Amino acid sequence: MAKLFFLISGEYESLSFSELKAILEAEGFAYSITEKLDQTVRLEAAIESIKQVYRRSGYTRICGLELFTCDATDEAITKTANNTNFKEVLAEGETFEVRIRRIKEYTTKEATMHHERLMGKLILQNTPHAKVNLRKPDKSFYGILTNNKFIFGLKLAEIIPKPFVERRARKKPFFHPSAMNAKLARCMVNLAHAHEGTYVLDPFCGTGSTAIEATLIGARAIAMDVQRRMADGAKRNLKHFGLTAEAIVIADARKLPFSKVDCVVTDPPYGRSATTLKSNTKAIVEGVLTSAYELLSQGQRICIASPKTLGIKQVGKKLGYRHIESHFAYVHRTLTREVAVFEKE
């Protein structure tokens, strides 16, 4: 196993951390957490795991091979860097760049630039035949200053947010104000342990955010909604991105017309911008959790969002699920989502 580090989003940090772990678990990679810092995770896992994190993650930003970690002082950095064999990752004649990311209040912009210059100088001293190239380097070194520590290594992947921005609600041909953003939908698919070839059901598909994100990682999405116009809209949005769901079904989520799926990922209506059809949110959530239970095998998951005020953790536990985790995502003044993950026991 290799020593790896990951820079994760500060947007929803607990979600970001859990998403990273869920991807490794869904793809069957053994891992061991070395340390969790602000927006940074250090762990040991097969280096091939980075390909899957890069392919799947919504909230990871940088994936790297860790070369060293030390206190964030010039003395400690210089000493540790001088004891690091950069020739193992930087061949003779190769060019490189150094980029440093500061997290929150742990350092200043000026200190970041200072550390970039310092590390560039130290690498050149240890690999005299290498050259700096800030435009098209052969290798990119990346450092993170967080929690008064300095994590440094070789950047292996950078996940850019642009594709998720291009799939935001208002960019889709069928729009509805209740639509979940693409990154959160992708994260929920990951938390449910979906992976290539698995059947992922969304009983409240809405504009199709979950179906789109599940299909993009190779899962077989089943989009379902009680309203025909929403099912038609989801189909239209999938087509817009060149995607096809395994099935698009018009049915009541409390009476699911299936015998088995591999996981369920859903965001039921709250009655604000999405209609509950004269029911209430708690009754809808209880209904879908009850009907989904019969579709899942032992150990399989449902990831479901609901208003924080509903107390979905207790609802799921009363219905026989094992509560794995909950995360809270602020939406606006009157709504904070609780994203809960349950497992069938």
C-alpha positions as CSV (number, residue, x, y, z in Angstrom):
1,M,0.0,0.0,0.0
2,A,1.2,3.5,-0.8
3,K,1.1,6.6,1.4
4,L,-1.5,8.9,-0.2
5,F,-3.0,12.3,0.7
6,F,-6.2,14.0,-0.5
7,L,-7.3,17.6,-0.4
8,I,-11.0,17.6,0.1
9,S,-13.6,20.3,-0.2
10,G,-14.3,22.7,2.6
11,E,-17.9,23.1,1.4
12,Y,-19.3,20.1,3.3
13,E,-16.2,18.7,5.0
14,S,-17.8,15.7,6.8
15,L,-19.5,14.7,3.6
16,S,-16.3,15.0,1.7
17,F,-14.4,12.8,4.1
18,S,-17.1,10.1,4.1
19,E,-17.4,10.2,0.4
20,L,-13.7,9.5,0.0
21,K,-14.0,6.5,2.3
22,A,-17.2,5.3,0.6
23,I,-15.5,5.3,-2.8
24,L,-12.6,3.2,-1.6
25,E,-15.1,0.7,0.1
26,A,-17.4,0.5,-3.0
27,E,-14.5,-0.2,-5.2
28,G,-13.1,-2.9,-2.9
29,F,-9.9,-1.1,-1.8
30,A,-8.4,-1.8,1.6
31,Y,-7.3,1.4,3.3
32,S,-6.0,2.7,6.6
33,I,-6.6,6.3,7.8
34,T,-3.3,7.8,8.9
35,E,-4.6,11.2,9.9
36,K,-7.5,13.5,9.3
37,L,-6.8,17.2,9.2
38,D,-8.7,20.2,8.1
39,Q,-9.6,19.6,4.4
40,T,-6.9,16.9,4.2
41,V,-6.9,13.2,4.6
42,R,-3.7,11.1,4.9
43,L,-4.2,7.3,4.3
44,E,-2.6,4.2,3.0
45,A,-4.1,2.4,0.1
46,A,-3.2,0.9,-3.3
47,I,-2.1,3.7,-5.6
48,E,-4.6,2.4,-8.2
49,S,-7.3,3.7,-5.9
50,I,-6.6,7.2,-7.0
51,K,-8.0,6.5,-10.4
52,Q,-11.4,5.6,-8.9
53,V,-11.4,8.6,-6.6
54,Y,-10.6,10.8,-9.6
55,R,-13.4,9.2,-11.7
56,R,-16.1,9.3,-9.0
57,S,-15.6,12.0,-6.4
58,G,-17.7,15.1,-6.2
59,Y,-15.9,16.7,-3.2
60,T,-12.2,15.6,-3.5
61,R,-9.9,18.2,-5.1
62,I,-6.3,16.8,-5.2
63,C,-5.0,13.2,-5.0
64,G,-1.3,12.8,-4.3
65,L,1.5,10.4,-3.3
66,E,2.8,11.6,0.0
67,L,6.6,12.1,0.2
68,F,6.7,13.5,3.7
69,T,4.8,15.3,6.5
70,C,6.4,17.5,9.1
71,D,5.8,20.6,11.3
72,A,5.1,23.7,9.2
73,T,8.4,25.5,10.1
74,D,11.2,26.3,7.7
75,E,13.6,24.3,9.9
76,A,11.5,21.2,10.0
77,I,10.6,21.4,6.3
78,T,14.3,21.9,5.3
79,K,15.5,19.0,7.4
80,T,12.8,16.6,6.2
81,A,13.1,17.6,2.6
82,N,16.9,17.1,2.7
83,N,16.3,13.5,4.0
84,T,13.8,12.8,1.1
85,N,15.0,11.1,-2.0
86,F,13.3,13.2,-4.7
87,K,15.2,11.2,-7.4
88,E,12.8,8.4,-6.8
89,V,9.9,10.5,-8.3
90,L,11.8,13.0,-10.5
91,A,14.0,11.5,-13.2
92,E,17.1,13.2,-14.5
93,G,16.2,16.0,-16.9
94,E,12.5,16.1,-15.9
95,T,10.9,19.5,-15.2
96,F,8.7,20.2,-12.2
97,E,6.6,22.8,-10.5
98,V,5.7,23.3,-6.8
99,R,2.3,24.4,-5.7
100,I,1.3,25.0,-2.0
101,R,-2.3,25.2,-0.7
102,R,-3.0,27.0,2.6
103,I,-6.0,25.9,4.6
104,K,-8.1,28.5,6.6
105,E,-6.2,30.4,9.2
106,Y,-3.1,28.3,9.4
107,T,-1.0,30.5,7.3
108,T,-1.0,33.5,5.0
109,K,-0.8,34.0,1.2
110,E,2.8,35.4,1.7
111,A,3.8,32.3,3.6
112,T,2.4,30.1,0.9
113,M,4.6,31.8,-1.7
114,H,7.5,31.5,0.6
115,H,7.0,27.8,1.0
116,E,6.7,27.3,-2.8
117,R,10.1,29.1,-3.3
118,L,11.6,27.1,-0.4
119,M,10.5,23.7,-1.7
120,G,11.6,24.6,-5.2
121,K,15.1,25.4,-4.0
122,L,15.3,22.2,-1.8
123,I,14.2,20.0,-4.7
124,L,16.8,21.6,-7.1
125,Q,19.5,21.0,-4.5
126,N,18.6,17.3,-4.2
127,T,18.1,16.8,-8.0
128,P,20.6,19.1,-9.7
129,H,19.7,17.9,-13.2
130,A,16.0,18.8,-12.8
131,K,14.5,22.2,-14.0
132,V,11.6,24.3,-13.0
133,N,8.8,24.7,-15.6
134,L,5.6,26.5,-14.4
135,R,3.7,26.1,-17.7
136,K,4.0,22.4,-18.8
137,P,6.0,20.6,-16.1
138,D,6.7,16.8,-16.3
139,K,5.9,16.5,-12.6
140,S,3.8,18.6,-10.2
141,F,4.6,18.7,-6.5
142,Y,1.9,19.7,-4.1
143,G,2.0,20.8,-0.5
144,I,-0.7,21.5,2.0
145,L,-0.4,23.8,5.0
146,T,-3.0,22.8,7.6
147,N,-3.2,22.3,11.4
148,N,0.3,23.7,11.7
149,K,1.6,20.7,9.6
150,F,3.1,20.5,6.1
151,I,2.0,17.6,3.9
152,F,4.1,17.4,0.7
153,G,4.1,15.0,-2.2
154,L,3.6,14.3,-5.9
155,K,0.3,15.4,-7.3
156,L,-1.3,12.5,-9.2
157,A,-4.7,13.9,-10.0
158,E,-6.7,17.1,-9.8
159,I,-10.5,17.0,-9.9
160,I,-11.8,20.2,-11.5
161,P,-15.4,21.4,-10.6
162,K,-16.3,22.5,-14.1
163,P,-18.1,19.3,-15.2
164,F,-20.3,19.6,-12.1
165,V,-21.0,23.3,-12.8
166,E,-22.1,22.3,-16.4
167,R,-24.6,20.0,-14.9
168,R,-26.1,22.5,-12.4
169,A,-29.9,22.7,-12.3
170,R,-30.3,25.8,-14.5
171,K,-28.1,24.4,-17.2
172,K,-30.4,21.5,-17.8
173,P,-33.3,21.8,-20.3
174,F,-35.8,20.7,-17.7
175,F,-35.6,22.8,-14.6
176,H,-37.3,22.6,-11.2
177,P,-36.4,24.7,-8.1
178,S,-36.2,21.7,-5.9
179,A,-33.4,20.1,-7.9
180,M,-30.3,18.9,-6.0
181,N,-27.0,20.1,-7.2
182,A,-24.8,17.7,-9.2
183,K,-22.0,17.4,-6.6
184,L,-24.3,16.5,-3.7
185,A,-26.2,14.0,-5.9
186,R,-22.9,12.4,-6.9
187,C,-21.8,12.3,-3.2
188,M,-25.0,10.6,-2.2
189,V,-24.6,8.0,-4.9
190,N,-21.1,7.3,-3.6
191,L,-22.2,7.1,0.0
192,A,-24.7,4.4,-1.0
193,H,-21.8,2.3,-2.3
194,A,-23.0,2.3,-5.8
195,H,-20.5,1.1,-8.4
196,E,-20.3,0.0,-12.0
197,G,-23.1,-2.3,-13.0
198,T,-25.2,-2.0,-9.8
199,Y,-28.8,-1.0,-9.9
200,V,-29.4,2.4,-8.2
201,L,-33.0,3.4,-7.6
202,D,-34.3,6.9,-7.0
203,P,-38.0,6.8,-6.2
204,F,-38.3,10.6,-6.3
205,C,-36.2,11.3,-9.4
206,G,-37.4,14.8,-10.0
207,T,-35.1,16.4,-12.7
208,G,-32.9,13.3,-12.8
209,S,-29.9,14.5,-10.8
210,T,-29.3,11.2,-9.1
211,A,-29.9,9.1,-12.2
212,I,-27.4,11.3,-14.2
213,E,-24.7,11.0,-11.6
214,A,-25.2,7.3,-11.1
215,T,-25.1,6.7,-14.8
216,L,-21.9,8.7,-15.1
217,I,-20.0,6.3,-12.8
218,G,-21.3,3.3,-14.7
219,A,-24.2,2.3,-12.5
220,R,-27.6,1.3,-13.9
221,A,-30.0,4.0,-12.8
222,I,-33.7,3.5,-12.3
223,A,-35.5,6.8,-12.2
224,M,-39.0,6.9,-10.7
225,D,-41.5,9.6,-9.9
226,V,-45.2,9.7,-9.2
227,Q,-45.6,12.6,-11.6
228,R,-45.4,12.0,-15.3
229,R,-44.0,15.5,-16.0
230,M,-41.1,14.9,-13.7
231,A,-40.3,11.5,-15.1
232,D,-40.5,13.0,-18.6
233,G,-38.3,15.9,-17.5
234,A,-35.7,13.5,-16.0
235,K,-35.6,11.6,-19.3
236,R,-35.1,14.8,-21.2
237,N,-32.2,15.9,-18.9
238,L,-30.5,12.5,-19.2
239,K,-30.8,12.7,-23.0
240,H,-29.3,16.2,-22.9
241,F,-26.1,14.7,-21.5
242,G,-26.1,11.7,-23.8
243,L,-27.2,9.3,-21.1
244,T,-29.9,6.6,-20.8
245,A,-31.4,5.3,-17.6
246,E,-31.9,1.6,-17.1
247,A,-35.6,2.4,-16.7
248,I,-37.8,5.5,-16.1
249,V,-41.0,4.5,-14.2
250,I,-44.1,6.4,-13.1
251,A,-45.2,5.0,-9.7
252,D,-45.8,5.7,-6.0
253,A,-42.6,5.5,-3.9
254,R,-44.6,3.9,-1.1
255,K,-45.5,0.9,-3.4
256,L,-42.3,0.3,-5.3
257,P,-42.9,-2.0,-8.3
258,F,-39.6,-3.8,-8.1
259,S,-38.3,-7.0,-6.4
260,K,-34.7,-6.1,-5.9
261,V,-32.2,-3.2,-6.4
262,D,-28.6,-2.8,-5.1
263,C,-29.0,0.6,-3.4
264,V,-31.4,3.5,-3.1
265,V,-30.5,7.1,-3.4
266,T,-33.2,9.7,-3.0
267,D,-34.3,13.2,-2.0
268,P,-38.0,13.1,-1.2
269,P,-40.2,16.3,-1.6
270,Y,-40.4,18.6,1.3
271,G,-43.5,20.6,0.4
272,R,-41.7,23.9,-0.2
273,S,-40.8,23.9,-3.9
274,A,-41.6,20.3,-4.5
275,T,-45.2,19.0,-3.9
276,T,-45.9,16.3,-1.4
277,L,-49.3,15.6,-3.1
278,K,-51.4,16.3,0.0
279,S,-49.2,14.0,2.2
280,N,-46.5,15.2,4.6
281,T,-42.8,14.8,4.5
282,K,-42.5,12.4,7.4
283,A,-45.2,10.1,6.1
284,I,-43.5,10.1,2.7
285,V,-40.1,9.3,4.2
286,E,-41.5,6.5,6.4
287,G,-43.3,5.1,3.3
288,V,-40.2,5.0,1.1
289,L,-38.0,3.6,3.8
290,T,-40.5,0.9,4.5
291,S,-40.9,-0.1,0.8
292,A,-37.2,0.2,0.1
293,Y,-36.4,-2.2,2.9
294,E,-38.0,-5.1,1.0
295,L,-35.8,-4.4,-2.1
296,L,-32.5,-4.4,-0.3
297,S,-30.4,-7.4,0.8
298,Q,-28.5,-7.5,4.1
299,G,-25.7,-4.9,4.1
300,Q,-27.0,-2.9,1.2
301,R,-27.6,0.8,1.6
302,I,-30.1,3.7,1.2
303,C,-28.8,7.3,1.2
304,I,-31.7,9.7,1.8
305,A,-32.0,13.4,2.3
306,S,-34.6,15.1,4.4
307,P,-35.1,18.3,6.4
308,K,-32.9,18.3,9.6
309,T,-36.1,19.0,11.6
310,L,-37.6,15.6,10.6
311,G,-35.2,13.5,12.7
312,I,-34.7,10.9,10.0
313,K,-32.1,9.0,12.0
314,Q,-34.7,7.8,14.5
315,V,-37.3,7.2,11.8
316,G,-34.9,4.8,10.0
317,K,-33.8,3.0,13.2
318,K,-37.4,2.4,14.2
319,L,-38.0,0.7,10.8
320,G,-35.2,-1.7,11.3
321,Y,-32.3,-0.1,9.5
322,R,-28.8,0.4,11.0
323,H,-27.9,4.1,10.9
324,I,-24.4,4.5,9.4
325,E,-23.9,8.2,9.4
326,S,-25.6,11.6,9.0
327,H,-24.3,14.8,7.5
328,F,-25.9,18.3,7.5
329,A,-25.9,20.5,4.4
330,Y,-27.2,24.1,4.7
331,V,-29.4,25.1,1.8
332,H,-31.0,28.4,2.9
333,R,-32.4,30.1,5.9
334,T,-35.4,27.7,6.3
335,L,-33.8,24.5,5.2
336,T,-30.8,22.4,6.2
337,R,-30.7,18.9,4.7
338,E,-29.8,15.9,6.7
339,V,-28.1,13.4,4.4
340,A,-28.5,10.0,6.2
341,V,-27.0,6.7,5.2
342,F,-28.7,3.5,6.4
343,E,-27.9,-0.2,6.0
344,K,-30.2,-3.1,6.0
345,E,-29.3,-5.4,8.8
